Amino acid sequence: MTLSSSETKNRQAVDWLLEPDQPSMQYLTLTRLLGKKESDSEVKDAKKRIPVEGWAATILAERNPTGWWVREWSHFTPSYLSTTWMMLVLSDLGLTKELPQIRDSSELWMKMKPFRYGPILHPSVEPHYCSLGIGTAALIRFGYGDDPRVRRSLEWIVKKAHPQGGWSHFGSGRNLDAWQGLGALASLPRSKRTASMQHVAELGAEFFLERELHQQGPPYDPWYRFHYPVHYFYDILVGLDMMTALGYGNDPRLQFALSLLKKKRRTDGRWNLDAVHPDVMHEFNDKPFALETAGAPSKMITLRALTVLSRVE
């Protein structure tokens, strides 16, 4: 049987992601795109190699034995190299609290900002919304979705949502850049969300869909640059990942974003990394961290793009 152009591209991209040089990508492709079970021998082999080969192994090698990166108790600085940033990246690479290093660092992390000053340890103190949102999503990916501390963080995110949907940064009004709360809810399986979480997720999704993931004010170039690490920056692929994870893959208001995704695809089925940080003028670009080279084919972007398309198609 002759494969269509789209099927050929998919096969080429999946074969590339399955190459053994990055076991994280191999494991996530097997489980997320090919539907393999954790008991599958290929899956078990790839998962076993994640902490000792490739990107995750490199990051873990820089970890202090007590659980932090760069500076003890300074989770956020220097930007993109310290504990929070490394934990965010590791949470995207298929690791969970089953690994002692992840479990120990997660426990330490939850005693730092933004968790320390906020829902987990000091409920009377307001944490930074964006930091709490991305951190909560990472802890969910690590396997802490049922942990009472993470549940309290999710409840705070729900409490801070705008009654008409969406969130805001520092009182600036609802905007697409304030995606982190919805990202945390999207990371949580539907069966784990309370009624209030689901209600807020639906309102938040509607806010993004009404704007087709990109229509808010003058055109903003960084939203059209697919980037990694995501950190707390928004782009249209970030929006697509959230919307499709929440079950909105067939909503016609995603047409513009999906068309852009397909337009950016290379002839070999891959996607390039457009930027390490999408906003090249951002004030925090002091210590950039990258797994891959901007302007070249990216396994991280390709995996996320294929995940979006698999939910849609």
C-alpha angles and dihedrals in degrees: 000000000000115000121228120242090257093049091049091051091048092051092048092049095046092049088053092050090050093059108120098234091090109035091185091062091042092051095045092046092051094048103031103036104023098036096232116165125239088248092061112113093229091051093049092049094049093045092050091054097050096088094045105038135045131357099342092050091052092051093045090051089063093051119111110239089244091060111266138101127228099338132027112241092000098104099165106039137103087041115248097002105064131083102287094049094047092048091051092054094045090052088060093052100069099261122137139183087275084086109077093221091055092045093050094045091047091053090049092045092055088059091055133070131319091026096041092056099046145024099350106051109358109030093177092063121079114232125206106277098217095048093047092048097052092040093051091050090052092050089051090053089049089057102263097118092119096041111118091227092056091044089056090052090051091049089053090050089052091049092053096051119114112254089238095047136279134049137254137226116235093336093304094133129257113317142161091247088066092074100125098095092051089046090057092050091047089054090059117081113247091244090060096053121098119226091261092049091051092047092052091045090054093048091047092049090051090053090056095041093051087059094043088236093287114043109103120114123322116349109282112207098206091065089064095052114090106219144178139232088044095200104160098322120115128222133159093264089054087053093048092049091054096044095048092044088054091052102258097118093122097048108123090220088074091065096100093047094046091048090053090049092053093043091056092054117112123231089253091059096254132113127226126234101246095191143350088223114014095215103061092187095054113135093230095059090110101113108023118195123198138174093191140024120268112242093028132095110286128208091197094053093041092051092049093046093050090047089055093048092047090056091049100042 
